[in-house]
C-alpha cells in the first residue's frame, strides 16, 4: 500500500490497545490478556503502524501471520512467541489472517513497577530481538506456555482482590523464565544452522581490520549485526550460546590481538596504536589491555622485546 494509505496509532494505555483492535473493554486498567479462540481482534482497514508504549507478549499457533518490523515483513505459519517492549513499533497488514489459537498479553510498565520483575525484565534480551528472530515452540513447550496462559486468563477474569496483581505478576515472571529457557534450547537445536553464522561473524571481524578501509571509532556490535541481518542482542546471544562469549567480548579479544601484533611488529607508540584501532583516548586501550592481559601495552612490548634477545 502507499504511504498515504497507512496510519500511525500510538498505544499508551490498555484502553488504547483495546480500542485500536476493537476488543471488549479491558477488565484491568494496566493489564490485559486476549484468548484468540474467544476474541477476534479486528485489523484496521488500512496498513497501520502501532507505536506501543506497553509490554506485549504473544503466542500464535497455526496462523498465516504477517508482521512488519522496520522495512521488512515476516510470514509465520508455525507456533511462535513474539516479545515487544515500550517504545517499539509494529506494522500490520489489514489483509493478514487472524490467529485462531493462542493468546496475547499486554501490560503497562506501571503494573510491575513495585515488583522485582521491573528490574529483571531488562535482562531479557529477547525483547530487543527482531520479529524474524521469534521463538518457535515445540509441542511440549506450547503446552507449557498454554498452561501459563490459562492461569493468567483465570486471574484476569476473576474478581480483583489484594492478591490479584501478585498472582498475575508471578505468572508473567514464570512466562519470561520459560521463554528464556526455550530460546536457549532454540540456539542449541539450530546449532548446525548457527555455525556458519559464527564463522561469517569471525570473517567480518577479520575483514574490518584487514581490508584497509578507513573507519572512525571502534567496531560496534550493530555494524556486524546489520551485515548478518539480525539484531544486536540476537547476535550476541547466539555467539554466547555457541562460543561462551558475547559479541562485544569477541570484538574486544580481536582488538587486543591486533594491539599485540602492532606492539610486537611495529614501532608505533601506544597512542598511535590506540588511534589506529579506533580508540578516542590512549587510556582506553591501556585500560582494556590491562583488563584482558593483566599487563600494560608497554609491559607487553618490553616482554616481547626481551623474548627476541
C-alpha positions in Angstrom: 0.0 0.0 0.0 1.1 3.6 -0.5 2.4 5.7 2.4 -0.7 7.9 2.0 -3.0 5.0 2.9 -1.0 4.0 6.1 -1.6 5.4 9.5 0.2 5.6 12.8 -1.5 4.8 16.1 0.2 5.5 19.4 -0.9 3.0 22.1 -0.2 4.5 25.5 -2.7 2.5 27.6 -4.5 -0.8 27.8 -7.7 1.1 26.9 -6.0 2.4 23.8 -4.9 -1.1 22.8 -8.4 -2.5 23.1 -9.9 0.4 21.2 -7.4 0.1 18.4 -8.1 -3.6 17.9 -11.8 -3.3 18.6 -11.7 -5.6 21.6 -14.1 -5.6 24.5 -13.3 -3.1 27.2 -10.4 -4.3 29.4 -11.1 -5.7 32.9 -8.0 -4.1 34.4 -6.5 -0.6 33.6 -2.9 -1.9 33.5 -3.1 -5.5 32.3 -5.0 -7.4 29.6 -4.9 -10.9 28.1 -6.8 -11.9 24.9 -7.6 -15.5 24.1 -7.7 -15.7 20.3 -10.2 -18.5 20.3 -12.6 -16.4 22.3 -12.0 -12.9 21.0 -11.1 -11.9 17.4 -9.3 -8.6 17.3 -10.1 -6.5 14.2 -7.3 -5.3 12.0 -7.6 -1.7 10.9 -8.9 -1.2 7.3 -5.6 0.2 6.1 -2.0 -0.6 6.7 -1.3 0.6 10.3 1.8 1.1 12.4 1.3 0.8 16.1 3.8 2.5 18.4 3.5 0.5 21.6 4.2 2.0 25.0 3.3 -1.2 26.6 4.9 -4.7 27.0 3.3 -7.2 24.7 3.9 -10.9 24.6 2.0 -13.1 22.1 1.9 -16.8 21.3 0.2 -17.7 18.0 -0.3 -21.1 16.6 -1.1 -22.3 13.0 -1.8 -18.9 11.7 -0.7 -17.2 8.5 0.5 -14.3 10.5 2.3 -11.4 8.8 4.1 -8.8 10.8 6.1 -5.8 9.7 9.2 -4.7 11.6 11.2 -1.9 10.1 11.3 -2.2 6.3 10.7 -6.0 6.4 7.7 -8.3 6.6 7.7 -11.7 8.1 5.3 -14.6 7.5 4.9 -17.2 10.2 2.9 -20.4 9.8 4.0 -22.2 13.0 3.5 -21.7 16.7 5.7 -18.8 17.8 6.2 -16.3 20.5 7.0 -12.6 20.0 8.0 -10.0 22.5 7.7 -6.2 22.4 8.7 -3.6 24.9 7.6 0.0 25.3 8.7 2.3 22.5 8.8 -0.3 19.7 6.6 -0.2 16.6 4.7 -2.9 14.7 3.0 -2.6 11.3 0.0 -4.7 10.5 -1.3 -5.6 7.0 -5.1 -5.4 7.0 -5.3 -8.5 4.8 -3.3 -10.8 7.0 -5.1 -13.8 8.6 -6.0 -13.8 12.2 -4.5 -16.2 14.7 -7.1 -18.8 15.7 -5.2 -20.3 18.6 -3.1 -18.6 21.3 -3.2 -15.5 23.3 -1.7 -12.1 23.7 -1.0 -10.3 26.9 -0.2 -6.6 27.3 0.7 -4.7 30.4 1.8 -1.2 31.3 5.2 -0.7 32.9 3.5 0.7 36.0 1.8 -2.7 36.5 5.2 -4.3 37.6 7.0 -1.2 38.8 6.9 -2.1 42.5 8.0 -5.7 41.9 11.4 -7.3 41.4 10.3 -8.1 37.8 10.6 -4.4 37.0 14.4 -4.6 37.4 14.7 -8.1 36.0 12.7 -7.6 32.8 15.5 -5.5 31.3 17.8 -8.5 31.4 15.6 -10.4 28.9 17.4 -9.6 25.7 14.7 -11.2 23.5 12.6 -8.0 23.9 15.2 -6.4 21.6 15.2 -9.2 19.0 13.8 -8.6 15.5 10.5 -10.2 14.6 12.2 -12.7 12.3 14.1 -13.9 15.5 10.8 -15.0 17.1 10.7 -18.0 19.4 9.5 -21.2 17.7 8.0 -23.7 20.2 8.0 -27.5 20.3 4.6 -29.2 21.1 5.7 -29.7 24.7 6.7 -26.1 25.0 3.4 -24.9 23.5 1.6 -26.9 26.2 3.6 -25.3 29.0 3.0 -21.8 27.6 -0.7 -22.6 27.2 -0.9 -23.6 30.9 0.6 -20.3 32.0 -1.9 -18.6 29.7 -4.7 -20.4 31.4 -3.5 -19.2 34.8 -3.3 -15.6 33.5 -6.8 -15.8 31.9 -8.3 -17.2 35.1 -6.8 -14.4 37.2 -7.8 -11.8 34.6 -11.4 -13.0 34.6 -11.7 -13.3 38.4 -12.8 -10.5 40.7 -9.9 -8.3 41.7 -8.7 -8.7 45.3 -5.5 -8.0 47.3 -3.7 -10.9 45.7 -4.7 -10.5 42.0 -1.7 -8.4 41.0 0.8 -10.5 42.8 -0.5 -13.7 41.1 -0.5 -12.1 37.6 3.0 -10.7 38.0 4.2 -14.2 39.2 2.7 -15.8 36.1 4.4 -13.2 33.8 7.7 -13.8 35.6 7.3 -17.5 35.1 6.4 -17.0 31.4 9.6 -15.0 30.9 11.7 -17.6 32.7 10.3 -20.3 30.4 10.8 -18.1 27.3 14.5 -17.7 28.2 14.9 -21.4 28.6 13.2 -22.1 25.3 15.3 -19.5 23.5 18.4 -21.3 24.9 17.0 -24.5 23.5 16.4 -22.9 20.2 20.1 -21.8 19.9 21.1 -25.4 20.7 18.7 -27.1 18.3 19.7 -24.7 15.5 23.4 -25.2 16.1 24.0 -26.7 12.6 22.5 -23.5 11.1 24.2 -21.2 13.5 27.8 -22.4 13.0 28.1 -20.8 9.5 26.8 -17.5 11.1 29.5 -17.7 13.8 32.1 -18.3 11.1 30.7 -15.4 9.0 30.9 -13.1 12.0 34.6 -14.0 12.5 35.3 -13.3 8.8 33.6 -9.9 9.1 35.6 -9.1 12.2 38.9 -10.0 10.4 37.8 -8.0 7.3 37.0 -5.0 9.5 40.7 -4.7 10.5 42.4 -6.1 7.4 40.7 -4.6 4.3 42.4 -1.2 4.8 39.2 0.8 4.8 39.4 3.9 6.9 36.8 3.8 9.7 36.2 6.1 12.6 35.7 4.7 16.1 35.8 1.2 17.5 34.0 -1.6 15.8 30.4 -1.9 17.1 28.2 -4.9 17.5 25.5 -3.2 15.4 27.9 -3.0 12.4 28.2 -6.8 12.3 24.6 -7.5 13.2 23.4 -5.4 10.3 25.6 -7.4 7.9 24.3 -10.6 9.3 20.7 -9.4 9.1 19.9 -9.9 12.8 19.5 -7.7 15.9 22.5 -6.9 18.1 21.0 -8.8 21.1 20.3 -11.9 19.0 23.8 -11.9 17.5 25.3 -11.6 21.0 23.1 -14.3 22.5 23.8 -16.6 19.5 27.6 -16.2 19.9 27.3 -16.7 23.7 25.4 -20.0 23.2 28.0 -21.3 20.6 31.2 -19.9 22.0 30.6 -18.8 25.6 31.4 -15.2 24.7 29.2 -12.3 23.7 29.7 -10.3 20.5 31.3 -7.5 22.5 33.8 -9.9 24.1 34.7 -11.2 20.6 35.4 -7.7 19.4 37.5 -6.8 22.4 39.5 -10.0 22.0 40.2 -9.1 18.4 41.2 -5.6 19.4 43.7 -7.0 21.9 45.1 -9.4 19.3 45.6 -6.5 16.8 47.1 -4.4 19.5 49.6 -7.2 20.4 50.5 -7.5 16.7 51.2 -3.8 16.4 53.1 -3.7 19.7 55.3 -6.6 18.6 55.9 -5.8 14.9 55.8 -2.0 14.7 57.5 1.0 16.3 54.2 2.8 16.7 53.6 4.4 20.0 50.8 3.1 22.2 48.9 6.3 21.5 49.3 5.8 17.7 48.2 2.2 18.0 45.1 3.2 20.1 44.0 5.8 17.5 44.7 3.4 14.6 42.4 0.8 16.3 39.6 3.4 16.8 40.0 4.4 20.4 39.3 8.0 21.1 41.8 8.1 24.0 45.0 6.0 24.5 44.0 5.5 28.1 41.0 3.4 26.9 43.3 1.0 25.2 45.5 0.8 28.2 42.6 0.0 30.5 41.1 -2.7 28.2 44.6 -4.2 27.5 45.4 -4.5 31.2 41.9 -5.8 32.0 42.3 -8.6 29.4 46.0 -9.4 29.8 46.9 -8.2 33.4 49.8 -6.2 32.0 50.0 -2.8 30.2 50.8 -2.4 26.5 54.3 -1.1 27.3 54.9 -4.0 29.6 53.8 -6.4 26.8 56.1 -4.7 24.3 59.1 -4.9 26.7 58.3 -8.6 27.3 58.2 -9.3 23.5 61.5 -7.4 23.0 63.1 -9.4 25.8 61.9 -12.7 24.3 63.6 -11.8 21.0 67.0 -11.5 22.7 
